[in-house]
């Protein structure tokens, strides 16, 4: 059997944790920070763990990262 391919967009944007969850960067922080509240900016620092529904979309695109 040939190797399965990993989606290039996914390998650039997501990391798998030791427990198999998916980490991603926080959305909504590229521009327009003036209109965002200080609380939003503070809470959106760093990365977040994706929800179960989003995880099921991403995992098939990354077959070797399990």
PDB file of N, CA, C and O in Angstrom:
ATOM      1  N   UNK A   1       0.835  -1.193   0.000  1.00  0.00           N
ATOM      2  CA  UNK A   1       0.000   0.000   0.000  1.00  0.00           C
ATOM      3  C   UNK A   1       0.878   1.255   0.000  1.00  0.00           C
ATOM      4  O   UNK A   1       1.914   1.286   0.664  1.00  0.00           O
ATOM      5  N   UNK A   2       0.472   2.279  -0.736  1.00  0.00           N
ATOM      6  CA  UNK A   2       1.231   3.534  -0.685  1.00  0.00           C
ATOM      7  C   UNK A   2       0.977   4.263   0.630  1.00  0.00           C
ATOM      8  O   UNK A   2       0.004   4.000   1.336  1.00  0.00           O
ATOM      9  N   UNK A   3       1.872   5.176   0.928  1.00  0.00           N
ATOM     10  CA  UNK A   3       1.704   5.958   2.147  1.00  0.00           C
ATOM     11  C   UNK A   3       0.490   6.870   2.026  1.00  0.00           C
ATOM     12  O   UNK A   3       0.131   7.319   0.937  1.00  0.00           O
ATOM     13  N   UNK A   4      -0.135   7.132   3.179  1.00  0.00           N
ATOM     14  CA  UNK A   4      -1.228   8.099   3.204  1.00  0.00           C
ATOM     15  C   UNK A   4      -0.619   9.488   3.321  1.00  0.00           C
ATOM     16  O   UNK A   4       0.450   9.655   3.908  1.00  0.00           O
ATOM     17  N   UNK A   5      -1.294  10.477   2.768  1.00  0.00           N
ATOM     18  CA  UNK A   5      -0.758  11.831   2.800  1.00  0.00           C
ATOM     19  C   UNK A   5      -1.395  12.635   3.929  1.00  0.00           C
ATOM     20  O   UNK A   5      -2.592  12.534   4.198  1.00  0.00           O
ATOM     21  N   UNK A   6      -0.554  13.435   4.579  1.00  0.00           N
ATOM     22  CA  UNK A   6      -1.018  14.387   5.583  1.00  0.00           C
ATOM     23  C   UNK A   6      -1.335  15.692   4.878  1.00  0.00           C
ATOM     24  O   UNK A   6      -0.585  16.123   4.002  1.00  0.00           O
ATOM     25  N   UNK A   7      -2.439  16.325   5.252  1.00  0.00           N
ATOM     26  CA  UNK A   7      -2.770  17.626   4.674  1.00  0.00           C
ATOM     27  C   UNK A   7      -1.737  18.651   5.131  1.00  0.00           C
ATOM     28  O   UNK A   7      -1.518  18.816   6.332  1.00  0.00           O
ATOM     29  N   UNK A   8      -1.108  19.333   4.195  1.00  0.00           N
ATOM     30  CA  UNK A   8      -0.072  20.304   4.534  1.00  0.00           C
ATOM     31  C   UNK A   8      -0.617  21.445   5.389  1.00  0.00           C
ATOM     32  O   UNK A   8       0.072  21.944   6.279  1.00  0.00           O
ATOM     33  N   UNK A   9      -1.854  21.857   5.119  1.00  0.00           N
ATOM     34  CA  UNK A   9      -2.440  22.947   5.892  1.00  0.00           C
ATOM     35  C   UNK A   9      -2.601  22.553   7.358  1.00  0.00           C
ATOM     36  O   UNK A   9      -2.456  23.394   8.245  1.00  0.00           O
ATOM     37  N   UNK A  10      -2.900  21.278   7.619  1.00  0.00           N
ATOM     38  CA  UNK A  10      -3.102  20.820   8.991  1.00  0.00           C
ATOM     39  C   UNK A  10      -1.776  20.680   9.742  1.00  0.00           C
ATOM     40  O   UNK A  10      -1.691  21.022  10.922  1.00  0.00           O
ATOM     41  N   UNK A  11      -0.754  20.183   9.066  1.00  0.00           N
ATOM     42  CA  UNK A  11       0.511  20.007   9.778  1.00  0.00           C
ATOM     43  C   UNK A  11       1.132  21.349  10.144  1.00  0.00           C
ATOM     44  O   UNK A  11       1.932  21.427  11.077  1.00  0.00           O
ATOM     45  N   UNK A  12       0.771  22.411   9.414  1.00  0.00           N
ATOM     46  CA  UNK A  12       1.276  23.743   9.737  1.00  0.00           C
ATOM     47  C   UNK A  12       0.503  24.380  10.897  1.00  0.00           C
ATOM     48  O   UNK A  12       1.065  25.175  11.650  1.00  0.00           O
ATOM     49  N   UNK A  13      -0.785  24.035  11.046  1.00  0.00           N
ATOM     50  CA  UNK A  13      -1.646  24.760  11.970  1.00  0.00           C
ATOM     51  C   UNK A  13      -1.949  24.045  13.286  1.00  0.00           C
ATOM     52  O   UNK A  13      -2.332  24.693  14.261  1.00  0.00           O
ATOM     53  N   UNK A  14      -1.786  22.728  13.331  1.00  0.00           N
ATOM     54  CA  UNK A  14      -2.212  21.971  14.504  1.00  0.00           C
ATOM     55  C   UNK A  14      -1.102  21.102  15.060  1.00  0.00           C
ATOM     56  O   UNK A  14      -0.218  20.655  14.330  1.00  0.00           O
ATOM     57  N   UNK A  15      -1.161  20.864  16.382  1.00  0.00           N
ATOM     58  CA  UNK A  15      -0.256  19.925  17.049  1.00  0.00           C
ATOM     59  C   UNK A  15      -1.110  18.962  17.865  1.00  0.00           C
ATOM     60  O   UNK A  15      -2.176  19.330  18.358  1.00  0.00           O
ATOM     61  N   UNK A  16      -0.635  17.726  18.003  1.00  0.00           N
ATOM     62  CA  UNK A  16      -1.344  16.730  18.795  1.00  0.00           C
ATOM     63  C   UNK A  16      -0.694  16.657  20.173  1.00  0.00           C
ATOM     64  O   UNK A  16       0.529  16.576  20.283  1.00  0.00           O
ATOM     65  N   UNK A  17      -1.510  16.685  21.221  1.00  0.00           N
ATOM     66  CA  UNK A  17      -0.986  16.566  22.577  1.00  0.00           C
ATOM     67  C   UNK A  17      -0.722  15.099  22.899  1.00  0.00           C
ATOM     68  O   UNK A  17      -1.079  14.218  22.117  1.00  0.00           O
ATOM     69  N   UNK A  18      -0.103  14.834  24.040  1.00  0.00           N
ATOM     70  CA  UNK A  18       0.216  13.468  24.449  1.00  0.00           C
ATOM     71  C   UNK A  18      -1.041  12.621  24.634  1.00  0.00           C
ATOM     72  O   UNK A  18      -1.011  11.411  24.411  1.00  0.00           O
ATOM     73  N   UNK A  19      -2.133  13.242  25.034  1.00  0.00           N
ATOM     74  CA  UNK A  19      -3.387  12.506  25.229  1.00  0.00           C
ATOM     75  C   UNK A  19      -4.211  12.403  23.958  1.00  0.00           C
ATOM     76  O   UNK A  19      -5.297  11.824  23.971  1.00  0.00           O
ATOM     77  N   UNK A  20      -3.701  12.967  22.840  1.00  0.00           N
ATOM     78  CA  UNK A  20      -4.391  12.838  21.566  1.00  0.00           C
ATOM     79  C   UNK A  20      -5.342  13.969  21.240  1.00  0.00           C
ATOM     80  O   UNK A  20      -6.070  13.896  20.250  1.00  0.00           O
ATOM     81  N   UNK A  21      -5.350  15.018  22.056  1.00  0.00           N
ATOM     82  CA  UNK A  21      -6.182  16.172  21.739  1.00  0.00           C
ATOM     83  C   UNK A  21      -5.424  17.055  20.748  1.00  0.00           C
ATOM     84  O   UNK A  21      -4.227  16.869  20.532  1.00  0.00           O
ATOM     85  N   UNK A  22      -6.120  18.007  20.153  1.00  0.00           N
ATOM     86  CA  UNK A  22      -5.510  18.855  19.134  1.00  0.00           C
ATOM     87  C   UNK A  22      -5.413  20.289  19.631  1.00  0.00           C
ATOM     88  O   UNK A  22      -6.399  20.889  20.059  1.00  0.00           O
ATOM     89  N   UNK A  23      -4.186  20.825  19.563  1.00  0.00           N
ATOM     90  CA  UNK A  23      -3.929  22.210  19.949  1.00  0.00           C
ATOM     91  C   UNK A  23      -3.916  23.074  18.706  1.00  0.00           C
ATOM     92  O   UNK A  23      -3.410  22.663  17.662  1.00  0.00           O
ATOM     93  N   UNK A  24      -4.475  24.278  18.815  1.00  0.00           N
ATOM     94  CA  UNK A  24      -4.482  25.215  17.692  1.00  0.00           C
ATOM     95  C   UNK A  24      -4.309  26.630  18.228  1.00  0.00           C
ATOM     96  O   UNK A  24      -4.572  26.903  19.399  1.00  0.00           O
ATOM     97  N   UNK A  25      -3.870  27.509  17.365  1.00  0.00           N
ATOM     98  CA  UNK A  25      -3.762  28.912  17.739  1.00  0.00           C
ATOM     99  C   UNK A  25      -5.143  29.526  17.873  1.00  0.00           C
ATOM    100  O   UNK A  25      -6.101  29.087  17.236  1.00  0.00           O
ATOM    101  N   UNK A  26      -5.228  30.533  18.701  1.00  0.00           N
ATOM    102  CA  UNK A  26      -6.501  31.208  18.928  1.00  0.00           C
ATOM    103  C   UNK A  26      -6.896  32.034  17.711  1.00  0.00           C
ATOM    104  O   UNK A  26      -6.074  32.779  17.177  1.00  0.00           O
ATOM    105  N   UNK A  27      -8.127  31.913  17.273  1.00  0.00           N
ATOM    106  CA  UNK A  27      -8.617  32.693  16.134  1.00  0.00           C
ATOM    107  C   UNK A  27      -9.017  34.096  16.570  1.00  0.00           C
ATOM    108  O   UNK A  27      -9.290  34.341  17.745  1.00  0.00           O
ATOM    109  N   UNK A  28      -9.048  35.011  15.611  1.00  0.00           N
ATOM    110  CA  UNK A  28      -9.566  36.353  15.861  1.00  0.00           C
ATOM    111  C   UNK A  28      -8.565  37.331  16.407  1.00  0.00           C
ATOM    112  O   UNK A  28      -8.964  38.325  17.014  1.00  0.00           O
ATOM    113  N   UNK A  29      -7.260  37.097  16.218  1.00  0.00           N
ATOM    114  CA  UNK A  29      -6.260  37.999  16.792  1.00  0.00           C
ATOM    115  C   UNK A  29      -5.334  38.614  15.747  1.00  0.00           C
ATOM    116  O   UNK A  29      -4.256  39.096  16.097  1.00  0.00           O
ATOM    117  N   UNK A  30      -5.725  38.610  14.479  1.00  0.00           N
ATOM    118  CA  UNK A  30      -4.839  39.118  13.430  1.00  0.00           C
ATOM    119  C   UNK A  30      -4.937  40.630  13.260  1.00  0.00           C
ATOM    120  O   UNK A  30      -3.928  41.298  13.037  1.00  0.00           O
ATOM    121  N   UNK A  31      -6.128  41.160  13.362  1.00  0.00           N
ATOM    122  CA  UNK A  31      -6.298  42.605  13.174  1.00  0.00           C
ATOM    123  C   UNK A  31      -7.557  43.037  13.911  1.00  0.00           C
ATOM    124  O   UNK A  31      -8.326  42.198  14.381  1.00  0.00           O
ATOM    125  N   UNK A  32      -7.771  44.354  14.015  1.00  0.00           N
ATOM    126  CA  UNK A  32      -8.966  44.875  14.675  1.00  0.00           C
ATOM    127  C   UNK A  32      -8.918  44.767  16.182  1.00  0.00           C
ATOM    128  O   UNK A  32      -9.955  44.624  16.831  1.00  0.00           O
ATOM    129  N   UNK A  33      -7.710  44.835  16.752  1.00  0.00           N
ATOM    130  CA  UNK A  33      -7.581  44.679  18.207  1.00  0.00           C
ATOM    131  C   UNK A  33      -8.143  45.873  18.977  1.00  0.00           C
ATOM    132  O   UNK A  33      -8.473  45.742  20.156  1.00  0.00           O
ATOM    133  N   UNK A  34      -8.255  47.029  18.334  1.00  0.00           N
ATOM    134  CA  UNK A  34      -8.761  48.212  19.025  1.00  0.00           C
ATOM    135  C   UNK A  34     -10.215  48.003  19.445  1.00  0.00           C
ATOM    136  O   UNK A  34     -10.616  48.422  20.530  1.00  0.00           O
ATOM    137  N   UNK A  35     -10.995  47.361  18.593  1.00  0.00           N
ATOM    138  CA  UNK A  35     -12.410  47.165  18.927  1.00  0.00           C
ATOM    139  C   UNK A  35     -12.644  45.982  19.863  1.00  0.00           C
ATOM    140  O   UNK A  35     -13.749  45.818  20.379  1.00  0.00           O
ATOM    141  N   UNK A  36     -11.637  45.168  20.085  1.00  0.00           N
ATOM    142  CA  UNK A  36     -11.771  44.030  20.999  1.00  0.00           C
ATOM    143  C   UNK A  36     -11.548  44.489  22.436  1.00  0.00           C
ATOM    144  O   UNK A  36     -10.790  45.425  22.695  1.00  0.00           O
ATOM    145  N   UNK A  37     -12.216  43.818  23.355  1.00  0.00           N
ATOM    146  CA  UNK A  37     -12.045  44.181  24.758  1.00  0.00           C
ATOM    147  C   UNK A  37     -10.704  43.650  25.272  1.00  0.00           C
ATOM    148  O   UNK A  37     -10.138  42.708  24.716  1.00  0.00           O
ATOM    149  N   UNK A  38     -10.220  44.264  26.324  1.00  0.00           N
ATOM    150  CA  UNK A  38      -8.962  43.818  26.934  1.00  0.00           C
ATOM    151  C   UNK A  38      -9.106  42.394  27.442  1.00  0.00           C
ATOM    152  O   UNK A  38      -8.154  41.615  27.388  1.00  0.00           O
ATOM    153  N   UNK A  39     -10.290  42.047  27.934  1.00  0.00           N
ATOM    154  CA  UNK A  39     -10.543  40.694  28.433  1.00  0.00           C
ATOM    155  C   UNK A  39     -10.425  39.669  27.308  1.00  0.00           C
ATOM    156  O   UNK A  39      -9.859  38.593  27.501  1.00  0.00           O
ATOM    157  N   UNK A  40     -10.959  40.001  26.133  1.00  0.00           N
ATOM    158  CA  UNK A  40     -10.861  39.086  24.987  1.00  0.00           C
ATOM    159  C   UNK A  40      -9.403  38.857  24.612  1.00  0.00           C
ATOM    160  O   UNK A  40      -8.978  37.719  24.412  1.00  0.00           O
ATOM    161  N   UNK A  41      -8.644  39.932  24.517  1.00  0.00           N
ATOM    162  CA  UNK A  41      -7.237  39.822  24.116  1.00  0.00           C
ATOM    163  C   UNK A  41      -6.456  38.995  25.131  1.00  0.00           C
ATOM    164  O   UNK A  41      -5.614  38.179  24.756  1.00  0.00           O
ATOM    165  N   UNK A  42      -6.731  39.201  26.395  1.00  0.00           N
ATOM    166  CA  UNK A  42      -6.041  38.457  27.456  1.00  0.00           C
ATOM    167  C   UNK A  42      -6.405  36.975  27.416  1.00  0.00           C
ATOM    168  O   UNK A  42      -5.535  36.113  27.541  1.00  0.00           O
ATOM    169  N   UNK A  43      -7.684  36.685  27.241  1.00  0.00           N
ATOM    170  CA  UNK A  43      -8.143  35.284  27.207  1.00  0.00           C
ATOM    171  C   UNK A  43      -7.697  34.548  25.941  1.00  0.00           C
ATOM    172  O   UNK A  43      -7.623  33.319  25.926  1.00  0.00           O
ATOM    173  N   UNK A  44      -7.406  35.296  24.892  1.00  0.00           N
ATOM    174  CA  UNK A  44      -7.057  34.680  23.610  1.00  0.00           C
ATOM    175  C   UNK A  44      -5.553  34.479  23.432  1.00  0.00           C
ATOM    176  O   UNK A  44      -5.105  34.163  22.329  1.00  0.00           O
ATOM    177  N   UNK A  45      -4.776  34.652  24.478  1.00  0.00           N
ATOM    178  CA  UNK A  45      -3.333  34.427  24.394  1.00  0.00           C
ATOM    179  C   UNK A  45      -3.016  32.955  24.202  1.00  0.00           C
ATOM    180  O   UNK A  45      -3.759  32.086  24.657  1.00  0.00           O
ATOM    181  N   UNK A  46      -1.916  32.683  23.531  1.00  0.00           N
ATOM    182  CA  UNK A  46      -1.430  31.315  23.446  1.00  0.00           C
ATOM    183  C   UNK A  46      -2.273  30.444  22.536  1.00  0.00           C
ATOM    184  O   UNK A  46      -2.765  30.902  21.504  1.00  0.00           O
ATOM    185  N   UNK A  47      -2.438  29.185  22.921  1.00  0.00           N
ATOM    186  CA  UNK A  47      -3.162  28.219  22.097  1.00  0.00           C
ATOM    187  C   UNK A  47      -4.399  27.730  22.837  1.00  0.00           C
ATOM    188  O   UNK A  47      -4.581  27.998  24.024  1.00  0.00           O
ATOM    189  N   UNK A  48      -5.246  27.007  22.108  1.00  0.00           N
ATOM    190  CA  UNK A  48      -6.435  26.415  22.709  1.00  0.00           C
ATOM    191  C   UNK A  48      -6.546  24.967  22.264  1.00  0.00           C
ATOM    192  O   UNK A  48      -5.939  24.567  21.271  1.00  0.00           O
ATOM    193  N   UNK A  49      -7.318  24.187  22.996  1.00  0.00           N
ATOM    194  CA  UNK A  49      -7.586  22.798  22.622  1.00  0.00           C
ATOM    195  C   UNK A  49      -8.911  22.778  21.878  1.00  0.00           C
ATOM    196  O   UNK A  49      -9.899  23.352  22.337  1.00  0.00           O
ATOM    197  N   UNK A  50      -8.930  22.117  20.734  1.00  0.00           N
ATOM    198  CA  UNK A  50     -10.143  22.087  19.911  1.00  0.00           C
ATOM    199  C   UNK A  50     -11.232  21.239  20.557  1.00  0.00           C
ATOM    200  O   UNK A  50     -10.950  20.336  21.344  1.00  0.00           O
ATOM    201  N   UNK A  51     -12.475  21.544  20.211  1.00  0.00           N
ATOM    202  CA  UNK A  51     -13.612  20.781  20.708  1.00  0.00           C
ATOM    203  C   UNK A  51     -13.642  19.409  20.045  1.00  0.00           C
ATOM    204  O   UNK A  51     -12.946  19.169  19.058  1.00  0.00           O
ATOM    205  N   UNK A  52     -14.451  18.517  20.595  1.00  0.00           N
ATOM    206  CA  UNK A  52     -14.560  17.156  20.087  1.00  0.00           C
ATOM    207  C   UNK A  52     -15.028  17.149  18.622  1.00  0.00           C
ATOM    208  O   UNK A  52     -14.522  16.370  17.814  1.00  0.00           O
ATOM    209  N   UNK A  53     -15.980  18.003  18.288  1.00  0.00           N
ATOM    210  CA  UNK A  53     -16.507  18.054  16.928  1.00  0.00           C
ATOM    211  C   UNK A  53     -15.436  18.509  15.931  1.00  0.00           C
ATOM    212  O   UNK A  53     -15.310  17.939  14.847  1.00  0.00           O
ATOM    213  N   UNK A  54     -14.673  19.529  16.298  1.00  0.00           N
ATOM    214  CA  UNK A  54     -13.610  20.016  15.418  1.00  0.00           C
ATOM    215  C   UNK A  54     -12.478  18.997  15.320  1.00  0.00           C
ATOM    216  O   UNK A  54     -11.847  18.851  14.274  1.00  0.00           O
ATOM    217  N   UNK A  55     -12.233  18.303  16.418  1.00  0.00           N
ATOM    218  CA  UNK A  55     -11.184  17.278  16.446  1.00  0.00           C
ATOM    219  C   UNK A  55     -11.474  16.168  15.435  1.00  0.00           C
ATOM    220  O   UNK A  55     -10.554  15.675  14.783  1.00  0.00           O
ATOM    221  N   UNK A  56     -12.734  15.773  15.300  1.00  0.00           N
ATOM    222  CA  UNK A  56     -13.117  14.711  14.374  1.00  0.00           C
ATOM    223  C   UNK A  56     -12.935  15.130  12.915  1.00  0.00           C
ATOM    224  O   UNK A  56     -12.800  14.273  12.042  1.00  0.00           O
ATOM    225  N   UNK A  57     -12.929  16.430  12.642  1.00  0.00           N
ATOM    226  CA  UNK A  57     -12.689  16.918  11.288  1.00  0.00           C
ATOM    227  C   UNK A  57     -11.196  16.882  10.964  1.00  0.00           C
ATOM    228  O   UNK A  57     -10.811  16.535   9.848  1.00  0.00           O
ATOM    229  N   UNK A  58     -10.360  17.236  11.933  1.00  0.00           N
ATOM    230  CA  UNK A  58      -8.923  17.397  11.703  1.00  0.00           C
ATOM    231  C   UNK A  58      -8.177  16.067  11.738  1.00  0.00           C
ATOM    232  O   UNK A  58      -7.267  15.863  10.934  1.00  0.00           O
ATOM    233  N   UNK A  59      -8.528  15.166  12.634  1.00  0.00           N
ATOM    234  CA  UNK A  59      -7.774  13.932  12.812  1.00  0.00           C
ATOM    235  C   UNK A  59      -7.609  13.084  11.549  1.00  0.00           C
ATOM    236  O   UNK A  59      -6.513  12.569  11.329  1.00  0.00           O
ATOM    237  N   UNK A  60      -8.632  12.908  10.706  1.00  0.00           N
ATOM    238  CA  UNK A  60      -8.409  12.124   9.484  1.00  0.00           C
ATOM    239  C   UNK A  60      -7.411  12.760   8.511  1.00  0.00           C
ATOM    240  O   UNK A  60      -6.840  12.072   7.665  1.00  0.00           O
ATOM    241  N   UNK A  61      -7.207  14.055   8.633  1.00  0.00           N
ATOM    242  CA  UNK A  61      -6.268  14.742   7.759  1.00  0.00           C
ATOM    243  C   UNK A  61      -4.820  14.580   8.202  1.00  0.00           C
ATOM    244  O   UNK A  61      -3.897  14.947   7.474  1.00  0.00           O
ATOM    245  N   UNK A  62      -4.621  14.028   9.399  1.00  0.00           N
ATOM    246  CA  UNK A  62      -3.280  13.834   9.961  1.00  0.00           C
ATOM    247  C   UNK A  62      -3.111  12.375  10.378  1.00  0.00           C
ATOM    248  O   UNK A  62      -3.082  12.089  11.575  1.00  0.00           O
ATOM    249  N   UNK A  63      -3.000  11.448   9.433  1.00  0.00           N
ATOM    250  CA  UNK A  63      -3.039  10.019   9.771  1.00  0.00           C
ATOM    251  C   UNK A  63      -1.860   9.520  10.605  1.00  0.00           C
ATOM    252  O   UNK A  63      -2.005   8.526  11.316  1.00  0.00           O
ATOM    253  N   UNK A  64      -0.699  10.172  10.544  1.00  0.00           N
ATOM    254  CA  UNK A  64       0.489   9.654  11.243  1.00  0.00           C
ATOM    255  C   UNK A  64       0.770  10.340  12.568  1.00  0.00           C
ATOM    256  O   UNK A  64       1.802  10.075  13.183  1.00  0.00           O
ATOM    257  N   UNK A  65      -0.096  11.194  13.016  1.00  0.00           N
ATOM    258  CA  UNK A  65       0.185  11.944  14.243  1.00  0.00           C
ATOM    259  C   UNK A  65      -0.600  11.429  15.436  1.00  0.00           C
ATOM    260  O   UNK A  65      -0.854  12.182  16.377  1.00  0.00           O
ATOM    261  N   UNK A  66      -0.989  10.159  15.415  1.00  0.00           N
ATOM    262  CA  UNK A  66      -1.794   9.618  16.522  1.00  0.00           C
ATOM    263  C   UNK A  66      -0.951   8.915  17.525  1.00  0.00           C
ATOM    264  O   UNK A  66      -1.471   8.403  18.516  1.00  0.00           O
TER     265      UNK A  66
END
